Every structure is written in structure tokens, then in C-alpha cells.
Amino acid sequence: MSRKMMVFSGTSHPDLAEEIAALLDVTLGEVRIEKFANNEIYVRFLDSVRGAEVFLIQSLAGDVNEALMELLIMIDAAKRASSASICVVIPHFAYARQDKKSAAREPISAKLVADLLTVAGATKIVTMDLHQGQIQGFFDLPVNHLTALGVLSDYFAALNLEDPVVVSPDVGRAKVCKKLSDMLGVPLAIMHKGRPEHNAAEITAVIGDVEGKTCIVTDDMIDTAGTITAGAQALLDKGAKAIWLGATHGILSPPARKRISESAIEGCVVTNTIAIPVDRTCDKITVLSVAPMFAAAIKNVYNDGSVSALFDPDFEF
């Protein structure tokens, strides 16, 4: 029997799915997704998926819980329709910040989401820049963990910034920021922060030389932008010349747009792992596409090729 790839999109980010499908030179499969009067979700694949290697593209963003439930139902429908395999492509993995117990009687929600996807019938996962790489271990199935560091690196390199330094927003992000600083061939600095409450942070120290430098502050996500804009101001107070922000996932929950537009930063760069509404952007925000990387990953997964080859600086998408 000949193998067959079929790609379907959920409703959370159809534009990214269309872009990925175009790069793969395939047409997105037809799937009916709607809600009953009581908001229960209904899914039916209009194309036969029997014996097919199915790829489901759904970013867990926007209405996160609805996107997750929709994806679980799509997985179950594909499994019950006798698909050969179900690779779930999740550009942004929700609940990733809840990856450990920081206080008594807290859940580990990232593990719960991994269990839900597994029980529903997923056989492989493709995702990008998890909040913590260890989340891959929450799954008992193959996880292909992509990174947008190369995309961000190419963008910042093209700017030809004067005296650049990569700045990690906290100690936990230092290892990833070191990779970016190595890609750009520039020094690394690290900020130390505390979190008095959710979606709030205080910068208490900066380790490294930032005086007179152009700082590139990168994180895995920008949500309300409180942490990263506070960090930018702390760097300016330490004598930094200019600040650029970068992140893979532009959640940009209010009041992120206001904070970024009113801040002293030069610009903010995010990728399109999440569909960003027009009312959450501003002139300082640039959105880069990661569709070529996801298309290449899907192609290599389907052909049993190496996904790690995508991280080679010489790899051409």
C-alpha cells in the first residue's frame, strides 16, 4: 500500500496552517468543526482518513480551553476513522508555564495536557519553544521540539545593531539566550527577577556589561509584556543605549500593546505561532513566519527524516 499524508487545521490559527500546507504543496483536508447550542464542539472529517498519516495543526492560544478541547476531539475523530498515525502540530503549547509545583496543592497542568493528548490518540507531537524543554518528558510518545532561535537570529543579524549584547530576562532562560548570543557572536548578560504574583515581576539585578550597549532581550513568550518592558527599563537605567525585544510566542494579552507602544524600546519581534489580532499589535511589533520550519518538520517526520537537521545553520527551508 502507498502511504498518504493528510493535513488538517483546527480553528485557532488557519492562516498558519494554510501557509504550511502551501509550502508542503498539499491542500488542507476538509473537516467540519462547529458548536451545538450549548457550546459543545462537533468535529467530522469530510475526507476519508483511513490508513492516512494525519497531521493536525492547532495552536493552543486565543480561547485556550476551547482550542484544546477542539484538538482533543479532532484526534479522537481521526483515531476512530482508522487513520494510520496522528501527528499533532502545536505551534504554541498552552499551560506550559504550569510545569511544576511551586506551592502546596498546585496542579502540574502541562503534564495533564500531555496526558490528555496521549489518551486521545496522538502518536507524535511537533511543537516549538516550550516554556521548559523538560515538558517533552511528560509525554510517552515522540516529541519533536523546534525552536525559533534561528529565525530571530537572522532577523537581528540583518539589523546590523551597534555594540549588541543578548540579555536573558532571568536565570532560567540563560542557557537558551547563550545559544542566541553564540549564533550572533555577541556577549551575554543576565537579569535576575522575582515574581511577587502572577503576571508580575521585579528586576533586582543585572549580571554583565550593558552600559552603552544595544540590548537584545529574548524570551519564549510575551504575554502582558509587564516583565519584559520592566526589564527593558532596568537595562536603560543601567546605561544601555537601546533595547530590542524578541520572543517566539506573541500572546500579547492586554495591556501588552499599550506597554510596548509606550515603552522606550526600539522594536519587538515575535513569530506567528499564535494568531495575533490587529488590535493587539502596534508599529513597534514585527511578526516573523515560522511556517517554513513547521513545513520542513512535517515533511521530515512523514519521510522518517531527521528533524534535528533543521537546526543546522546551513539548512535551507
Residue frames as qw, qx, qy, qz and C-alpha x, y, z in Angstrom:
[[0.000, 0.886, 0.463, 0.000, 0.00, 0.00, 0.00],
 [0.367, 0.489, -0.042, 0.790, 1.17, 3.53, -0.76],
 [0.293, -0.421, -0.499, 0.698, 1.49, 5.96, 2.13],
 [0.037, 0.726, 0.426, 0.539, -0.73, 9.02, 2.27],
 [0.242, -0.164, -0.383, 0.876, -0.20, 12.33, 4.08],
 [0.123, -0.739, -0.525, -0.404, -3.24, 14.37, 5.05],
 [0.255, -0.014, -0.346, 0.903, -3.04, 17.76, 6.77],
 [0.228, -0.741, -0.578, -0.255, -5.93, 19.35, 8.64],
 [0.140, 0.301, -0.284, 0.900, -6.34, 22.60, 10.55],
 [0.186, -0.591, -0.692, 0.370, -8.26, 23.47, 13.66],
 [0.092, 0.876, 0.373, 0.292, -9.88, 26.88, 14.02],
 [0.480, -0.763, -0.095, 0.423, -7.31, 28.61, 16.24],
 [0.137, -0.698, 0.374, 0.595, -4.83, 29.62, 13.50],
 [0.788, 0.448, 0.421, 0.028, -6.00, 28.64, 9.98],
 [0.353, 0.907, -0.216, -0.078, -3.71, 31.21, 8.30],
 [0.240, -0.639, 0.728, 0.057, -0.58, 29.48, 9.60],
 [0.702, 0.069, 0.708, -0.033, -1.98, 26.09, 8.59],
 [0.656, 0.729, 0.182, -0.077, -2.67, 27.37, 5.06],
 [0.147, 0.873, -0.460, -0.069, 0.88, 28.72, 4.82],
 [0.461, -0.400, 0.792, 0.011, 2.34, 25.40, 5.98],
 [0.748, 0.337, 0.567, -0.068, 0.17, 23.42, 3.55],
 [0.517, 0.845, -0.071, -0.115, 1.22, 25.65, 0.65],
 [0.042, -0.750, 0.658, 0.051, 4.89, 25.05, 1.46],
 [0.540, -0.140, 0.829, -0.037, 4.21, 21.30, 1.57],
 [0.302, 0.190, -0.615, -0.703, 2.38, 21.57, -1.77],
 [0.100, -0.320, -0.942, 0.017, -0.71, 19.92, -0.32],
 [0.342, -0.466, -0.254, -0.776, -4.29, 21.05, 0.14],
 [0.250, -0.170, 0.684, -0.664, -5.69, 21.19, 3.64],
 [0.147, -0.268, -0.942, -0.139, -8.18, 18.40, 4.19],
 [0.389, -0.440, -0.217, -0.779, -11.82, 19.24, 4.75],
 [0.299, -0.229, -0.826, 0.420, -13.09, 18.99, 8.31],
 [0.315, -0.667, -0.361, -0.571, -16.37, 20.20, 9.71],
 [0.361, -0.161, -0.606, 0.690, -16.00, 21.95, 13.06],
 [0.266, -0.544, -0.230, -0.762, -18.96, 23.64, 14.70],
 [0.046, -0.064, 0.714, -0.696, -20.69, 24.17, 18.03],
 [0.226, -0.544, -0.796, -0.137, -24.02, 23.00, 19.31],
 [0.223, -0.798, -0.215, -0.517, -26.36, 25.48, 21.01],
 [0.701, -0.712, -0.035, 0.026, -24.83, 24.62, 24.40],
 [0.051, 0.879, -0.474, -0.029, -21.26, 25.30, 23.08],
 [0.797, -0.198, 0.555, 0.135, -20.28, 21.62, 22.84],
 [0.130, 0.625, -0.560, -0.528, -17.88, 21.10, 19.94],
 [0.879, 0.280, 0.368, -0.117, -18.67, 18.85, 16.97],
 [0.017, -0.626, 0.642, 0.442, -16.00, 17.54, 14.58],
 [0.858, 0.258, 0.442, -0.038, -16.32, 15.40, 11.46],
 [0.240, -0.414, 0.612, 0.630, -13.67, 14.77, 8.83],
 [0.672, 0.551, 0.109, -0.483, -15.27, 15.19, 5.41],
 [0.537, 0.557, -0.616, -0.144, -12.34, 13.43, 3.72],
 [0.971, -0.187, -0.148, -0.012, -11.60, 9.77, 4.42],
 [0.079, -0.801, 0.570, -0.163, -8.51, 9.40, 6.63],
 [0.965, -0.149, 0.205, -0.074, -8.47, 5.59, 6.68],
 [0.895, 0.075, 0.126, 0.421, -4.86, 4.42, 6.55],
 [0.339, 0.815, -0.040, 0.468, -3.57, 8.00, 6.23],
 [0.551, -0.197, -0.345, 0.734, -0.78, 9.62, 8.21],
 [0.085, -0.876, -0.394, -0.266, -2.72, 12.55, 9.60],
 [0.388, 0.015, -0.258, 0.885, -1.20, 15.88, 10.68],
 [0.191, -0.837, -0.506, -0.085, -3.43, 18.12, 12.79],
 [0.346, 0.255, -0.150, 0.890, -2.34, 21.77, 13.11],
 [0.379, -0.802, -0.388, -0.249, -3.74, 23.60, 16.11],
 [0.271, 0.351, -0.426, 0.788, -2.11, 26.32, 18.20],
 [0.431, -0.590, -0.658, 0.183, -3.36, 26.31, 21.78],
 [0.192, -0.122, -0.133, 0.965, -3.95, 30.04, 22.02],
 [0.325, -0.327, -0.335, -0.822, -6.74, 32.58, 21.93],
 [0.772, -0.349, 0.143, -0.511, -9.52, 30.78, 23.76],
 [0.061, 0.488, -0.868, 0.064, -7.05, 28.22, 25.06],
 [0.467, -0.011, 0.812, -0.351, -9.51, 25.79, 26.60],
 [0.735, 0.508, 0.189, -0.407, -11.73, 25.75, 23.51],
 [0.463, 0.667, -0.553, -0.186, -8.71, 25.21, 21.25],
 [0.128, -0.355, 0.911, -0.168, -7.52, 22.34, 23.43],
 [0.611, 0.190, 0.661, -0.392, -10.92, 20.63, 23.56],
 [0.679, 0.621, -0.090, -0.380, -11.34, 21.06, 19.80],
 [0.283, 0.599, -0.745, -0.083, -7.95, 19.44, 19.22],
 [0.336, -0.168, 0.887, -0.270, -8.72, 16.50, 21.51],
 [0.701, 0.390, 0.440, -0.404, -11.98, 15.85, 19.66],
 [0.567, 0.678, -0.369, -0.289, -10.19, 16.07, 16.29],
 [0.021, 0.463, -0.885, 0.049, -7.65, 13.50, 17.50],
 [0.506, 0.064, 0.786, -0.349, -10.40, 11.18, 18.69],
 [0.706, 0.552, 0.137, -0.422, -12.30, 11.53, 15.42],
 [0.430, 0.654, -0.593, -0.190, -9.18, 10.73, 13.38],
 [0.175, -0.312, 0.916, -0.180, -8.37, 7.73, 15.57],
 [0.586, 0.240, 0.673, -0.381, -11.90, 6.31, 15.27],
 [0.665, 0.653, -0.048, -0.360, -11.76, 6.85, 11.49],
 [0.944, 0.005, 0.245, 0.220, -8.84, 4.39, 11.29],
 [0.298, 0.895, -0.328, 0.058, -6.01, 6.77, 10.48],
 [0.858, 0.164, -0.376, 0.309, -2.60, 5.09, 10.45],
 [0.523, -0.199, -0.354, 0.750, -0.99, 7.74, 12.68],
 [0.083, -0.928, -0.312, -0.184, -1.85, 11.13, 14.17],
 [0.531, 0.007, -0.169, 0.830, 0.89, 13.74, 14.42],
 [0.139, -0.906, -0.395, 0.070, -0.31, 16.76, 16.36],
 [0.461, 0.326, -0.009, 0.825, 1.39, 20.04, 15.37],
 [0.335, -0.851, -0.380, 0.135, 1.07, 22.54, 18.23],
 [0.420, 0.623, -0.100, 0.653, 2.92, 25.78, 17.42],
 [0.137, -0.502, 0.434, -0.735, 2.13, 27.15, 20.89],
 [0.541, -0.226, -0.804, 0.096, 1.68, 24.67, 23.74],
 [0.383, -0.670, -0.008, -0.635, -0.68, 26.08, 26.37],
 [0.795, -0.587, 0.000, -0.152, -0.30, 25.56, 30.14],
 [0.788, 0.304, -0.336, 0.417, 3.47, 25.18, 29.67],
 [0.017, 0.626, -0.393, 0.673, 4.15, 27.68, 32.46],
 [0.735, -0.415, 0.302, -0.442, 2.47, 25.30, 34.90],
 [0.741, 0.366, -0.562, -0.001, 5.23, 22.70, 34.59],
 [0.462, 0.062, -0.737, 0.489, 5.99, 22.10, 38.28],
 [0.477, -0.752, -0.455, -0.027, 4.55, 22.52, 41.77],
 [0.276, 0.493, -0.277, 0.777, 5.78, 25.80, 43.22],
 [0.343, -0.306, 0.447, -0.768, 3.43, 25.67, 46.19],
 [0.217, 0.080, 0.941, -0.249, 1.37, 23.10, 48.05],
 [0.432, 0.504, 0.685, -0.300, -1.83, 21.81, 46.42],
 [0.315, 0.634, -0.282, -0.647, -0.97, 23.18, 42.96],
 [0.903, 0.319, 0.284, -0.051, -1.51, 21.16, 39.75],
 [0.311, -0.386, 0.600, 0.627, 1.09, 20.36, 37.10],
 [0.607, 0.581, 0.265, -0.473, -1.17, 21.38, 34.25],
 [0.332, 0.627, -0.588, -0.388, 1.40, 20.88, 31.49],
 [0.104, -0.166, 0.981, -0.011, 1.57, 17.18, 32.42],
 [0.486, 0.395, 0.647, -0.435, -2.22, 16.97, 32.40],
 [0.528, 0.672, -0.131, -0.503, -2.38, 18.41, 28.87],
 [0.169, 0.472, -0.836, -0.223, 0.29, 15.91, 27.73],
 [0.280, 0.063, 0.935, -0.210, -1.77, 13.06, 29.22],
 [0.545, 0.540, 0.368, -0.525, -4.94, 14.29, 27.54],
 [0.447, 0.643, -0.433, -0.445, -3.28, 14.42, 24.11],
 [0.036, 0.323, -0.944, -0.060, -1.81, 10.95, 24.59],
 [0.370, 0.220, 0.836, -0.340, -5.05, 9.33, 25.80],
 [0.542, 0.586, 0.104, -0.594, -7.00, 11.00, 22.97],
 [0.887, 0.293, 0.342, 0.100, -4.81, 9.12, 20.48],
 [0.262, 0.897, -0.343, -0.096, -1.93, 11.33, 19.35],
 [0.969, 0.011, 0.029, 0.245, 1.07, 9.30, 18.18],
 [0.598, 0.104, -0.019, 0.794, 3.60, 12.11, 17.64],
 [0.114, -0.919, -0.257, 0.276, 3.92, 15.76, 18.72],
 [0.513, 0.330, 0.089, 0.788, 5.56, 18.67, 16.90],
 [0.236, -0.920, -0.297, 0.101, 5.80, 21.88, 18.90],
 [0.481, 0.582, -0.110, 0.646, 8.00, 24.95, 19.25],
 [0.154, 0.411, -0.401, 0.804, 9.89, 26.60, 22.12],
 [0.615, -0.560, -0.554, -0.029, 8.23, 25.03, 25.13],
 [0.301, -0.894, 0.134, -0.305, 8.46, 27.15, 28.26],
 [0.438, -0.596, 0.673, -0.024, 10.73, 24.43, 29.65],
 [0.476, 0.395, -0.720, -0.315, 12.30, 21.74, 27.49],
 [0.115, -0.129, 0.938, -0.299, 11.69, 19.15, 30.21],
 [0.652, 0.225, 0.273, -0.670, 7.99, 19.18, 29.27],
 [0.583, 0.359, -0.639, -0.351, 8.95, 16.76, 26.48],
 [0.163, 0.161, -0.939, 0.256, 9.39, 14.18, 29.24],
 [0.499, 0.100, 0.484, -0.712, 5.72, 14.50, 30.19],
 [0.778, 0.343, -0.196, -0.488, 4.90, 12.55, 27.02],
 [0.644, -0.217, 0.728, 0.087, 5.35, 8.81, 26.46],
 [0.712, 0.561, 0.389, 0.163, 5.48, 9.34, 22.70],
 [0.583, 0.115, 0.173, 0.785, 7.88, 11.11, 20.31],
 [0.010, -0.931, -0.226, 0.286, 8.08, 14.90, 20.72],
 [0.594, 0.349, 0.181, 0.702, 9.80, 16.98, 18.03],
 [0.262, -0.834, -0.248, 0.419, 10.75, 20.24, 19.75],
 [0.514, 0.584, 0.191, 0.599, 11.50, 23.03, 17.30],
 [0.351, -0.621, -0.196, 0.673, 12.99, 26.44, 18.09],
 [0.355, 0.889, 0.244, 0.155, 12.61, 29.86, 16.53],
 [0.491, -0.690, 0.171, 0.503, 16.09, 30.95, 17.63],
 [0.513, 0.046, 0.526, 0.677, 17.39, 30.73, 14.07],
 [0.154, 0.757, 0.504, 0.386, 14.56, 32.93, 12.77],
 [0.302, -0.937, -0.118, 0.127, 15.17, 35.52, 15.50],
 [0.606, -0.443, 0.310, 0.583, 18.94, 35.34, 14.99],
 [0.451, 0.342, 0.516, 0.643, 18.65, 36.01, 11.25],
 [0.008, -0.896, -0.374, -0.237, 16.38, 39.00, 11.91],
 [0.417, -0.876, 0.041, 0.240, 18.65, 40.63, 14.47],
 [0.642, -0.199, 0.400, 0.623, 21.79, 39.90, 12.44],
 [0.373, 0.564, 0.488, 0.552, 20.24, 41.72, 9.47],
 [0.156, -0.957, -0.247, -0.008, 19.70, 44.85, 11.59],
 [0.606, 0.384, -0.217, 0.662, 23.47, 45.34, 11.99],
 [0.455, -0.866, -0.186, -0.090, 23.00, 46.68, 15.52],
 [0.276, 0.707, -0.427, 0.492, 25.78, 48.71, 17.13],
 [0.011, 0.366, -0.763, 0.532, 27.52, 47.03, 20.11],
 [0.754, -0.268, -0.304, -0.518, 24.86, 44.35, 20.61],
 [0.029, -0.238, 0.890, -0.388, 24.53, 42.11, 23.66],
 [0.576, -0.317, -0.655, -0.372, 21.94, 39.38, 24.21],
 [0.216, -0.310, 0.562, -0.735, 20.21, 39.70, 27.58],
 [0.366, -0.276, -0.887, -0.051, 18.43, 36.84, 29.31],
 [0.383, -0.600, -0.116, -0.693, 15.32, 38.06, 31.19],
 [0.726, -0.560, 0.270, -0.293, 16.05, 35.64, 34.03],
 [0.275, -0.527, 0.803, 0.043, 18.48, 32.93, 35.12],
 [0.709, 0.154, 0.675, -0.135, 16.25, 30.12, 33.83],
 [0.665, 0.725, 0.152, -0.097, 16.38, 31.47, 30.29],
 [0.179, -0.811, 0.465, 0.308, 20.18, 31.97, 30.31],
 [0.575, -0.133, 0.751, 0.296, 21.04, 28.69, 28.54],
 [0.528, 0.638, 0.540, 0.150, 18.75, 29.44, 25.60],
 [0.127, 0.984, -0.026, -0.122, 19.94, 33.06, 25.38],
 [0.434, -0.590, 0.575, 0.365, 23.53, 31.79, 25.36],
 [0.609, 0.257, 0.677, 0.323, 22.69, 29.85, 22.19],
 [0.333, 0.889, 0.302, 0.084, 21.35, 33.03, 20.60],
 [0.179, -0.914, 0.277, 0.235, 24.41, 35.03, 21.66],
 [0.566, -0.274, 0.673, 0.390, 26.63, 32.34, 20.12],
 [0.551, 0.565, 0.568, 0.234, 24.64, 32.48, 16.87],
 [0.184, 0.971, 0.118, 0.097, 25.10, 36.24, 16.72],
 [0.711, 0.205, -0.218, 0.636, 28.66, 36.15, 18.04],
 [0.105, -0.697, 0.116, -0.700, 27.93, 38.70, 20.77],
 [0.088, 0.186, -0.773, 0.600, 28.24, 38.75, 24.60],
 [0.487, -0.500, -0.683, -0.218, 25.57, 37.60, 27.06],
 [0.103, -0.272, 0.474, -0.831, 24.11, 39.38, 30.09],
 [0.380, -0.374, -0.845, -0.040, 21.56, 38.07, 32.59],
 [0.331, -0.475, 0.111, -0.808, 18.83, 39.80, 34.56],
 [0.206, -0.151, -0.903, 0.344, 17.63, 38.49, 37.91],
 [0.400, -0.330, -0.176, -0.837, 13.95, 38.85, 38.69],
 [0.114, 0.119, 0.869, -0.466, 11.45, 37.95, 41.36],
 [0.299, -0.359, -0.632, -0.618, 7.72, 37.25, 40.94],
 [0.198, -0.057, 0.566, -0.798, 5.58, 38.73, 43.71],
 [0.621, 0.327, 0.529, -0.478, 2.43, 37.47, 41.93],
 [0.613, 0.347, 0.647, 0.292, 1.18, 36.00, 38.61],
 [0.414, 0.722, 0.329, 0.445, 1.87, 38.17, 35.53],
 [0.152, -0.972, 0.124, -0.131, 4.10, 40.46, 37.61],
 [0.865, 0.022, -0.146, 0.480, 7.88, 40.62, 38.01],
 [0.220, -0.961, 0.137, 0.094, 10.55, 42.75, 39.64],
 [0.743, 0.479, -0.264, 0.385, 14.07, 43.10, 38.20],
 [0.631, -0.767, 0.015, 0.117, 16.53, 43.04, 41.10],
 [0.435, -0.626, 0.470, 0.445, 19.94, 42.83, 39.37],
 [0.738, 0.657, -0.123, -0.099, 21.73, 42.74, 36.01],
 [0.716, -0.422, 0.454, 0.321, 24.79, 40.49, 35.59],
 [0.657, 0.305, 0.435, 0.535, 27.06, 41.54, 32.74],
 [0.188, -0.350, 0.110, 0.911, 28.11, 44.67, 30.88],
 [0.300, 0.680, 0.649, 0.165, 25.20, 46.53, 29.26],
 [0.098, -0.802, -0.075, 0.584, 26.41, 50.13, 29.56],
 [0.135, 0.624, -0.408, -0.652, 26.46, 51.80, 26.15],
 [0.174, -0.042, 0.937, 0.300, 25.25, 48.56, 24.51],
 [0.597, 0.027, -0.300, -0.743, 22.30, 47.69, 22.30],
 [0.349, -0.127, 0.865, -0.338, 20.46, 45.02, 24.29],
 [0.568, -0.008, -0.621, -0.540, 18.50, 42.17, 22.67],
 [0.400, -0.146, 0.715, -0.554, 16.16, 40.78, 25.33],
 [0.558, 0.048, -0.662, -0.498, 14.55, 37.49, 24.29],
 [0.477, -0.109, 0.715, -0.500, 12.08, 35.17, 25.97],
 [0.171, 0.165, 0.944, 0.231, 9.93, 32.22, 24.93],
 [0.007, -0.688, -0.671, -0.277, 6.75, 34.32, 25.11],
 [0.003, 0.067, -0.192, 0.979, 5.44, 37.81, 25.69],
 [0.114, -0.562, -0.818, 0.030, 2.10, 37.76, 27.47],
 [0.093, -0.925, -0.352, 0.109, 1.13, 41.03, 29.20],
 [0.535, 0.607, -0.094, 0.580, 4.64, 42.43, 28.49],
 [0.444, -0.880, 0.041, -0.161, 4.99, 43.58, 32.08],
 [0.827, -0.401, 0.219, 0.329, 8.12, 41.54, 32.80],
 [0.708, 0.236, 0.281, 0.603, 9.96, 42.27, 29.58],
 [0.152, 0.826, 0.124, 0.528, 9.21, 46.01, 29.46],
 [0.556, -0.825, 0.098, -0.031, 10.20, 46.35, 33.13],
 [0.829, -0.203, 0.261, 0.451, 13.43, 44.56, 32.24],
 [0.510, 0.587, 0.225, 0.587, 13.98, 46.92, 29.32],
 [0.158, -0.925, -0.004, -0.345, 13.62, 49.91, 31.61],
 [0.751, -0.611, 0.180, 0.173, 16.01, 48.35, 34.13],
 [0.774, 0.124, 0.258, 0.565, 18.61, 47.96, 31.37],
 [0.241, 0.784, 0.141, 0.554, 18.18, 51.59, 30.32],
 [0.468, -0.869, 0.065, -0.149, 18.66, 52.59, 33.95],
 [0.818, -0.368, 0.271, 0.349, 21.92, 50.61, 33.90],
 [0.110, -0.685, 0.380, 0.611, 23.15, 52.67, 30.96],
 [0.559, 0.247, 0.724, 0.320, 22.05, 50.58, 27.96],
 [0.016, -0.240, 0.314, 0.919, 21.91, 52.57, 24.71],
 [0.586, 0.096, -0.322, -0.737, 18.95, 50.85, 23.06],
 [0.468, -0.043, 0.828, -0.304, 16.63, 47.89, 23.67],
 [0.548, 0.126, -0.582, -0.587, 15.16, 45.34, 21.27],
 [0.628, -0.123, 0.632, -0.436, 12.71, 42.65, 22.40],
 [0.487, 0.242, -0.724, -0.425, 12.24, 39.22, 20.86],
 [0.543, -0.090, 0.727, -0.410, 10.07, 36.19, 21.61],
 [0.035, 0.060, 0.926, 0.370, 8.71, 33.12, 19.87],
 [0.100, -0.569, -0.810, -0.097, 5.14, 33.36, 21.11],
 [0.034, -0.163, 0.046, -0.985, 3.39, 36.73, 20.94],
 [0.124, -0.527, -0.825, 0.159, 0.44, 36.16, 23.25],
 [0.072, 0.210, 0.079, 0.972, 0.19, 39.93, 23.81],
 [0.260, -0.656, -0.707, 0.051, -2.65, 39.89, 26.32],
 [0.063, -0.826, -0.066, -0.556, -3.89, 43.37, 27.29],
 [0.204, 0.947, 0.036, -0.246, -2.23, 45.67, 28.24],
 [0.742, -0.142, 0.372, 0.539, 0.78, 44.35, 26.25],
 [0.446, 0.639, 0.342, 0.525, 0.16, 46.59, 23.24],
 [0.163, -0.965, -0.066, -0.196, -0.04, 49.70, 25.43],
 [0.668, -0.652, 0.240, 0.267, 3.07, 48.76, 27.41],
 [0.714, 0.068, 0.401, 0.570, 5.13, 48.05, 24.30],
 [0.321, 0.745, 0.314, 0.494, 3.99, 51.11, 22.36],
 [0.244, -0.948, 0.000, -0.207, 4.63, 53.42, 25.33],
 [0.804, -0.452, 0.150, 0.357, 7.97, 51.88, 26.26],
 [0.013, 0.860, -0.368, -0.354, 11.39, 53.19, 25.20],
 [0.701, -0.076, 0.653, 0.277, 12.22, 50.03, 23.19],
 [0.077, 0.406, -0.530, -0.740, 13.26, 50.25, 19.54],
 [0.653, 0.127, -0.478, -0.574, 11.18, 47.29, 18.44],
 [0.611, -0.174, 0.696, -0.335, 9.61, 43.97, 19.41],
 [0.462, 0.310, -0.707, -0.437, 9.84, 40.82, 17.28],
 [0.646, -0.059, 0.674, -0.353, 7.59, 37.77, 17.65],
 [0.023, 0.086, -0.877, -0.473, 6.64, 34.87, 15.37],
 [0.588, -0.041, -0.221, -0.777, 3.30, 33.71, 14.04],
 [0.187, -0.038, -0.970, 0.153, 2.93, 30.62, 16.23],
 [0.079, 0.545, 0.685, -0.476, -0.15, 32.45, 17.55],
 [0.166, 0.648, 0.496, 0.554, -2.72, 34.35, 15.52],
 [0.246, -0.313, -0.314, 0.862, -2.31, 37.95, 16.67],
 [0.174, 0.818, 0.549, 0.011, -5.43, 40.14, 16.33],
 [0.352, 0.615, 0.100, 0.699, -4.89, 43.56, 14.77],
 [0.336, -0.848, -0.041, -0.407, -5.96, 45.29, 17.98],
 [0.807, -0.553, 0.081, 0.192, -3.05, 43.64, 19.85],
 [0.730, 0.155, 0.147, 0.649, -0.30, 44.93, 17.56],
 [0.030, -0.945, -0.033, 0.323, 1.38, 48.30, 17.10],
 [0.517, 0.817, -0.254, 0.023, 4.08, 49.88, 14.92],
 [0.164, -0.707, 0.677, -0.124, 6.84, 48.57, 17.19],
 [0.730, -0.110, 0.659, -0.145, 5.76, 44.91, 16.78],
 [0.430, 0.476, -0.628, -0.440, 7.09, 42.80, 13.88],
 [0.858, -0.047, 0.438, -0.263, 5.76, 39.29, 13.20],
 [0.140, 0.502, -0.790, -0.322, 8.03, 36.70, 11.53],
 [0.890, 0.077, -0.157, -0.421, 6.79, 33.46, 9.97],
 [0.348, -0.423, 0.835, -0.058, 7.83, 30.04, 11.25],
 [0.862, 0.308, 0.142, -0.377, 5.74, 28.21, 8.64],
 [0.604, 0.577, -0.546, -0.058, 8.85, 27.09, 6.67],
 [0.041, -0.414, 0.848, -0.328, 10.26, 25.37, 9.76],
 [0.650, 0.046, 0.586, -0.483, 7.00, 23.60, 10.56],
 [0.805, 0.477, -0.126, -0.330, 6.59, 22.53, 6.92],
 [0.413, 0.556, -0.717, 0.080, 10.12, 21.11, 6.89],
 [0.292, -0.272, 0.806, -0.436, 9.50, 19.32, 10.20],
 [0.786, 0.214, 0.339, -0.470, 6.26, 17.76, 8.94],
 [0.717, 0.557, -0.374, -0.192, 7.98, 16.66, 5.73],
 [0.225, 0.494, -0.811, 0.220, 10.85, 15.05, 7.66],
 [0.511, -0.116, 0.692, -0.496, 8.52, 13.36, 10.15],
 [0.832, 0.350, 0.115, -0.415, 6.47, 11.93, 7.29],
 [0.724, 0.555, -0.410, -0.010, 9.59, 10.74, 5.44],
 [0.896, -0.393, -0.057, 0.197, 11.25, 9.38, 8.60],
 [0.532, 0.582, -0.193, 0.584, 13.97, 12.00, 8.18],
 [0.499, -0.219, -0.445, 0.711, 15.95, 13.90, 10.79],
 [0.115, -0.924, -0.332, -0.154, 14.16, 16.80, 12.48],
 [0.543, -0.691, 0.060, 0.473, 17.35, 17.86, 14.25],
 [0.559, 0.176, 0.387, 0.712, 18.83, 18.59, 10.81],
 [0.069, 0.860, 0.376, 0.338, 16.57, 21.66, 10.74],
 [0.437, -0.875, -0.020, 0.206, 18.75, 23.24, 13.43],
 [0.693, -0.035, 0.267, 0.669, 21.84, 23.19, 11.22],
 [0.001, -0.705, -0.011, 0.709, 22.73, 26.81, 10.33],
 [0.004, -0.295, 0.662, 0.689, 23.29, 25.72, 6.72],
 [0.266, 0.393, 0.880, 0.009, 19.84, 24.09, 6.40],
 [0.149, 0.055, -0.278, -0.947, 17.72, 25.80, 3.74],
 [0.393, 0.368, 0.712, -0.451, 13.96, 25.83, 4.21]]
